[in-house]
Amino acid sequence: MDTLTALQNRAFLAIGPARIAALSVLSLLRSETSAPEGQDILAKSKARIENAQKMLSVQLPELLAELEHTLPAALDEKRINCIDEITPVEEAITAYEADSPLSAEQLDTLSDHCLKSLEPNMTDFLDQLTTNLIDTHAQRTQTRQGEMLNAITSAESVGRHIQLIAFNASIEAARIGDLGKGFAVIASEIRQLSGQTQVLLDDIADLLRNA
């Protein structure tokens, strides 16, 4: 996991399908079918809900910590609420697998929960999570660019000082005469390399400023 935007994509892919999975489970429970295709739907829906639960309760906090980012308190509370939203669906699946189907009243309650609570609350959490992670990533990128520009500015200053020192060294070598010829060649090469470095730093700075 390298960036917050990569985390946002991973979290969305793990959590988002649980909304449809919950509705698939509800439809399956209402139909009371035990056909193979029904069992396949249940298995896939159960896996998606478990993936969402794992991401919300374990993986997301761990990955955020790795990236040194903390969700705002209100958003983290929504994350915890999403865990609670999934619980009734998990309990319904457990009852179905134990051959203990829900009553009509329980199914109505589960239906209201999936449509009026789970789906809108999880969608709201994903929307806010996406906004938070993308905005934070953009802020971090801008900060890094600023830090790099400051470092380049410092390097440019050092380069100018090196050029000045090399220039003065060339003058001193010329004063010495023949004994200073070798030193003059070295000073000239240092000045030339410093100038090339200066051009490279200017190019990098321009790229960062226009990014």
C-alpha positions as CSV (number, residue, x, y, z in Angstrom):
1,M,0.0,0.0,0.0
2,D,1.8,3.1,-1.2
3,T,-0.8,6.0,-1.2
4,L,-4.0,7.1,0.4
5,T,-5.7,7.0,-3.0
6,A,-4.7,3.3,-3.4
7,L,-6.2,2.6,0.0
8,Q,-9.4,4.4,-1.0
9,N,-9.7,2.1,-4.1
10,R,-9.0,-1.0,-2.0
11,A,-11.5,0.0,0.7
12,F,-14.2,0.8,-1.8
13,L,-13.8,-2.5,-3.6
14,A,-14.0,-4.4,-0.3
15,I,-16.9,-2.4,1.3
16,G,-19.1,-1.4,-1.6
17,P,-20.3,-4.8,-2.7
18,A,-21.7,-5.5,0.8
19,R,-24.6,-3.2,0.0
20,I,-25.7,-5.4,-2.9
21,A,-24.8,-8.6,-1.1
22,A,-27.2,-7.6,1.8
23,L,-30.0,-7.1,-0.7
24,S,-29.2,-10.4,-2.4
25,V,-29.4,-12.2,1.0
26,L,-32.7,-10.6,1.7
27,S,-34.1,-11.7,-1.6
28,L,-32.8,-15.2,-1.1
29,L,-34.4,-15.4,2.4
30,R,-37.7,-14.2,1.1
31,S,-37.7,-16.8,-1.7
32,E,-36.9,-19.6,0.7
33,T,-35.1,-21.5,-2.1
34,S,-32.6,-24.2,-1.6
35,A,-31.7,-24.6,-5.2
36,P,-28.0,-24.8,-6.1
37,E,-28.0,-21.3,-7.6
38,G,-29.5,-20.0,-4.4
39,Q,-26.7,-21.6,-2.4
40,D,-24.2,-20.0,-4.8
41,I,-25.7,-16.6,-4.3
42,L,-25.6,-17.0,-0.6
43,A,-22.0,-18.1,-0.6
44,K,-20.9,-15.1,-2.7
45,S,-23.0,-12.7,-0.7
46,K,-21.6,-14.1,2.6
47,A,-18.1,-13.7,1.3
48,R,-18.7,-10.1,0.2
49,I,-20.2,-9.2,3.6
50,E,-17.3,-10.9,5.5
51,N,-14.8,-8.9,3.3
52,A,-16.5,-5.7,4.1
53,Q,-16.6,-6.5,7.8
54,K,-12.9,-7.4,7.8
55,M,-12.0,-4.2,6.0
56,L,-14.1,-2.0,8.2
57,S,-13.0,-3.6,11.5
58,V,-9.4,-4.6,10.9
59,Q,-7.8,-3.8,7.6
60,L,-8.8,-0.2,7.2
61,P,-7.5,0.9,10.7
62,E,-4.3,-1.0,10.1
63,L,-3.7,0.4,6.6
64,L,-4.5,3.9,7.8
65,A,-1.9,3.5,10.6
66,E,0.7,2.3,8.1
67,L,0.1,5.5,6.0
68,E,0.2,7.6,9.2
69,H,-3.3,9.0,8.7
70,T,-6.2,9.2,11.2
71,L,-9.8,9.6,10.1
72,P,-11.7,12.5,11.7
73,A,-13.6,11.4,14.8
74,A,-17.0,11.8,13.1
75,L,-15.9,9.7,10.1
76,D,-14.4,7.0,12.2
77,E,-17.7,6.8,14.1
78,K,-19.4,6.2,10.8
79,R,-17.0,3.4,10.1
80,I,-17.9,1.7,13.4
81,N,-21.6,2.2,12.7
82,C,-21.1,0.4,9.4
83,I,-19.8,-2.6,11.3
84,D,-23.0,-2.6,13.3
85,E,-25.1,-2.2,10.2
86,I,-23.7,-5.5,8.7
87,T,-24.3,-7.5,11.9
88,P,-28.1,-8.2,11.4
89,V,-27.4,-9.5,7.9
90,E,-24.7,-11.8,9.2
91,E,-27.1,-13.1,11.9
92,A,-29.7,-13.7,9.2
93,I,-27.2,-15.7,7.2
94,T,-26.2,-17.7,10.3
95,A,-29.9,-18.5,11.0
96,Y,-30.5,-19.6,7.4
97,E,-27.5,-21.9,7.4
98,A,-28.7,-23.4,10.7
99,D,-32.1,-24.1,9.0
100,S,-33.8,-21.6,11.2
101,P,-35.5,-19.2,8.8
102,L,-36.6,-15.8,9.8
103,S,-40.3,-15.1,10.4
104,A,-42.2,-12.8,8.1
105,E,-41.9,-10.0,10.7
106,Q,-38.2,-10.5,11.0
107,L,-37.8,-10.4,7.3
108,D,-39.7,-7.1,7.1
109,T,-37.5,-5.7,9.9
110,L,-34.4,-6.9,8.0
111,S,-35.7,-5.4,4.8
112,D,-36.2,-2.0,6.4
113,H,-32.8,-2.2,7.9
114,C,-31.1,-3.0,4.6
115,L,-32.9,-0.4,2.5
116,K,-33.3,2.4,5.0
117,S,-30.2,2.1,7.2
118,L,-27.4,-0.2,5.9
119,E,-27.4,1.0,2.3
120,P,-27.6,4.8,2.9
121,N,-25.2,4.8,5.8
122,M,-22.6,2.7,4.1
123,T,-22.9,4.8,0.9
124,D,-22.5,8.0,3.0
125,F,-19.4,6.5,4.7
126,L,-17.8,5.5,1.4
127,D,-18.5,9.0,-0.1
128,Q,-16.9,10.7,2.9
129,L,-14.0,8.3,3.1
130,T,-13.2,8.9,-0.5
131,T,-13.3,12.6,-0.1
132,N,-11.1,12.5,3.0
133,L,-8.5,10.2,1.5
134,I,-8.3,12.0,-1.9
135,D,-8.1,15.4,-0.3
136,T,-5.4,14.3,2.2
137,H,-3.4,12.7,-0.6
138,A,-3.5,16.0,-2.6
139,Q,-2.4,18.0,0.5
140,R,0.5,15.6,1.1
141,T,1.6,15.8,-2.5
142,Q,1.5,19.6,-2.4
143,T,3.5,19.6,0.8
144,R,6.1,17.2,-0.7
145,Q,6.5,19.4,-3.7
146,G,7.0,22.4,-1.5
147,E,9.7,20.6,0.5
148,M,11.4,19.4,-2.7
149,L,11.4,23.0,-4.0
150,N,13.0,24.2,-0.8
151,A,15.6,21.5,-1.0
152,I,16.4,22.5,-4.6
153,T,16.6,26.2,-3.7
154,S,19.1,25.3,-1.0
155,A,21.1,23.2,-3.5
156,E,21.0,26.0,-6.0
157,S,22.5,28.3,-3.4
158,V,25.3,25.8,-2.7
159,G,26.0,25.5,-6.4
160,R,26.3,29.2,-6.8
161,H,28.8,29.3,-3.9
162,I,30.8,26.5,-5.4
163,Q,31.0,28.3,-8.7
164,L,32.2,31.5,-6.9
165,I,34.8,29.5,-5.0
166,A,36.0,27.8,-8.2
167,F,36.2,31.1,-9.9
168,N,38.3,32.6,-7.1
169,A,40.5,29.5,-7.1
170,S,41.2,30.0,-10.8
171,I,42.2,33.6,-10.2
172,E,44.6,32.6,-7.4
173,A,46.0,29.8,-9.6
174,A,46.7,32.3,-12.4
175,R,48.6,34.5,-9.9
176,I,50.8,31.6,-8.9
177,G,51.8,31.0,-12.5
178,D,53.1,27.7,-13.8
179,L,52.9,26.1,-10.3
180,G,49.2,26.8,-10.3
181,K,48.3,25.4,-13.8
182,G,47.1,22.0,-12.5
183,F,45.0,23.6,-9.8
184,A,43.5,26.0,-12.4
185,V,42.4,23.0,-14.5
186,I,40.7,21.4,-11.5
187,A,39.0,24.7,-10.5
188,S,37.7,25.1,-14.1
189,E,36.3,21.6,-14.1
190,I,34.6,22.2,-10.8
191,R,33.0,25.4,-12.1
192,Q,31.8,23.6,-15.2
193,L,30.2,20.7,-13.3
194,S,28.6,23.2,-10.9
195,G,27.1,25.1,-13.8
196,Q,25.7,21.9,-15.3
197,T,24.2,20.9,-11.9
198,Q,22.7,24.4,-11.7
199,V,20.9,23.9,-15.0
200,L,19.7,20.5,-14.0
201,L,18.3,21.9,-10.7
202,D,16.6,24.7,-12.6
203,D,14.9,22.2,-14.9
204,I,13.7,20.1,-12.0
205,A,12.4,23.2,-10.2
206,D,10.4,24.3,-13.2
207,L,8.9,20.8,-13.6
208,L,7.7,20.9,-9.9
209,R,6.4,24.4,-10.1
210,N,4.3,23.5,-13.2
211,A,3.1,20.2,-11.9
